Amino acid sequence: MDHVPAGKLNAAVRRWTDLSDLARRVRRRSVDLAMFFHFRPGVKRYIPVALKPWIVTEKQRRELRRRCMVLEHAARRVLAVRATRRDVRELLPFTEGEERWMHDAYRGDFARPETCFSRMDVATDLGRADWLDRARFLEANLVGIGATYYSWCAGRIAAELFAPRLEKALGLRLRAEDDILDMILRRCRAHGARIGRPDPTVAFLEHKRVEHGPFEYQTMERIFRERGGKVVVADPVELRRRGGEICFGGTRVDILYRDPTLLELVEMEEDGDDLRAVRFAFRENRVVSSLGGEADQKSLFELFSSAKYRDLFTPAERAVFRRHVPWTRLLRGTRTEDPAGRDVDLVGFVRTRRERLILKPNRDYGGSGITIGNAVGAAEWDRAIEKGLAAPGGVVAQERIEFNTDVYPVLEGGRVRFEDRYIVTGVHAGDDESAFLARMSAEPIVNITRGGAIVGVLVANG
């Protein structure tokens, strides 16, 4: 089976006569599972879960997983190239503090094992026959992968509340997707084994002192421990080095699974935090995601989409890039090839192609600061270009891809309406497993921090 047609799924959901009651049951489960986000100090907001799941087939999982792993493997090699090529260093800018941390960690040894836990954001519609042809990667996320717990919860809710109804209506056997929490811990254990620390104790590293954010790790810690996992949750300042070991209180820690980016760690240290234990962990290659994950700036896609860098990648990698990676350039005064391969002045080209492009902050996340060319006028577009040229870390111009939409039941004021929503997914991929972070929103920039909803994902067997 190649795909489950969206029309077939939507017709089945439209026959549900108890959607209001179902919405209340979904809400109760999200509260039970602590699916909340601190949008401001002391205020919890529960993440909404869509009242219809996505259904992915084994073929879709296999094809997307393979392509995501191609991107991850290519990205992990980039920092080694950056160390020897000035043009790549200019394309992936780091602060002086970040450069010092990387020099201290690598000390010229770029051959050591790199392990990342990644999510590749993909725009497609899995309910269409042309889902693979439509698939376009939006960006790579290799460090500080957020919302993993939320996607795990949404998958559990979908399996409990949606699957039994849909199996009969669609004539399919449905199951929850691969367990993303197990995927994370397996990746950490595999890295531990590679560096001589089998069966490691893993410290999930997050900045506990901030007053807003998801704070997923504390809830995940309880689940891991119930499963017998050796896990602690630590703020970077709570770790100490004792000889050749890293300790959290009285617990020896073997691997750090990190939420903070390198830039965030540098800023903590500049503010006076003692991060010597974290520096030591990077030096000893005991961190997941490894420093290779710092290549996940949006300008990475210029390396993937420009002929100038084709020598860095294999023919198989370049074939995936050509089919699925949109034209992307770090905005700066230079000449480059346009999407048709013609030599152009980059800034001039971006100015005149407003309706076909978008601008994104190179190193920001959460969907903030994005300018969609065909949604603004020429004057606002020019202002965004000038601001981007002066912005620390830069801005990328990217080919605007077609927004994908689907119909969802929406509950407002006790009544259910079916409305179009924009959709996007992120794919966490391993060699033989995958999990999806599916999202929908009334806005074309789909992000849960901007009011979007998580969509539970079910797998159709057979």
JOJOVEN-V813702 format. One line per field, one symbol per residue. psi: psi as a letter, one per 30 degrees, with the letter a starting at -180 (. if undefined). Layout:
# JOJOVEN-V813702
psi: ???
This chain:
# JOJOVEN-V813702
psi: keljkeeeeeeeeffkfheeeeeeeeeeeeeeghilkjflkgjkkkkkkkgklkkkleeeeeeeeeeeeeeeeeeffeeeeeffkeeeeefiklleeeeeeeeeeehfigflkkkkjlkjkkjljfglfgeeefkkkelkjfkhjlgeeeeeeeeeeeeefeeeefeeefhlkklllkjfeeeeeeeeeeeeefggilhlkkjjjljfflglaeheeeeeeeeeefggkjklkkkeffkkkjbglkkjbgkkkekkjkekleeeeeeeefggkjgeeeeeeeeghhkkklffffgglffefeefgkffgffflleeeeeeeeefklkkkkjljlklklfggkklkeeeeeefhefgllkkkegllgglgkjjegflleeeeeeeeeeeffkkflkkkkkklkkkllkkkkkkhfkklklkkkkllkjkkaegllkkjklllfkfjjkffggllkkkklkjk.
